[in-house]
C-alpha cells in the first residue's frame, strides 16, 4: 500500500486536471486513506465529512477535488442568487462548493442513501 500522503502530493500537484483524477483512481485505492467517515478539506478550503473508502471520498481526501472541470463549468453558468437542485448529492461536495462560491445561492440537495444522506446533512 502507498502512503496516502504520497498519492495526495502527486494528485494535488499533477499538471493536468483530468490526469490527477486518473492518478487517484489508479493509486488512490492502494493509498491508506482509511475507512468510514473522515473529515477532509477541499482544495478550495471547505471542510467536508466524507467516506474514506468510497470513490468520491477518496478523491476529496487525496486530491481535494472531484470532477473539477464539471464544477468549473457549473460556475461559468451560475450567478448570484441562483438556486440549484442537486439530485443524488452524495455528501454535498458540489452543493457546498456552489454555496461557498456563488453569493446568495441556494441549494436543494437530495440523497436517497440514508448513510450518505446523514453526511450530506452534516456538511
Residue pairs with C-beta under 8 A, 6 or more apart in sequence:
1 30
1 31
1 32
2 27
2 30
2 31
2 32
3 31
3 32
4 31
4 32
4 33
4 34
4 61
4 62
6 31
7 23
7 24
7 27
7 28
7 30
7 31
7 62
8 31
8 61
8 62
8 63
10 20
10 23
10 27
11 20
11 23
11 24
11 28
11 62
11 63
11 64
12 20
12 43
12 63
12 64
14 20
14 23
17 68
17 69
18 69
20 63
20 65
21 59
21 63
21 66
21 67
21 68
23 63
24 58
24 59
24 62
24 63
25 55
28 58
28 59
28 62
29 58
31 58
31 62
33 52
33 53
33 57
33 58
33 61
33 62
34 52
34 53
34 61
35 52
35 53
36 51
36 52
36 53
37 49
37 50
37 51
37 52
37 119
38 49
38 50
38 51
38 52
38 57
38 61
39 47
39 48
39 49
39 50
40 47
40 48
40 49
40 50
40 57
40 60
40 61
40 64
41 47
41 48
41 64
42 48
42 60
42 64
42 65
42 93
42 97
43 63
43 64
43 65
44 64
44 65
44 97
44 100
44 101
46 96
46 97
46 100
48 60
48 91
48 92
48 93
48 96
48 123
49 91
49 119
49 122
49 123
50 56
50 57
50 60
50 61
50 91
50 119
51 57
51 91
51 115
51 116
51 119
52 58
52 61
56 66
56 90
56 91
56 93
57 91
59 65
59 66
60 66
60 93
65 71
66 93
71 94
71 97
74 84
74 94
74 98
75 98
75 101
75 102
78 84
78 98
78 101
78 102
78 105
79 102
80 102
80 103
80 104
80 105
81 103
81 104
81 105
82 102
82 105
82 106
83 105
83 106
83 107
83 108
84 95
84 98
84 105
84 106
84 107
84 108
85 107
85 108
85 110
86 92
86 94
86 95
86 107
86 108
86 109
86 110
87 110
88 110
88 111
88 112
89 95
89 109
89 110
89 111
89 120
90 111
90 116
90 120
91 111
91 116
91 119
91 120
91 123
92 109
92 111
92 119
92 120
92 123
95 107
95 109
95 120
95 123
96 123
98 105
98 107
99 105
99 106
99 107
109 120
111 117
111 120
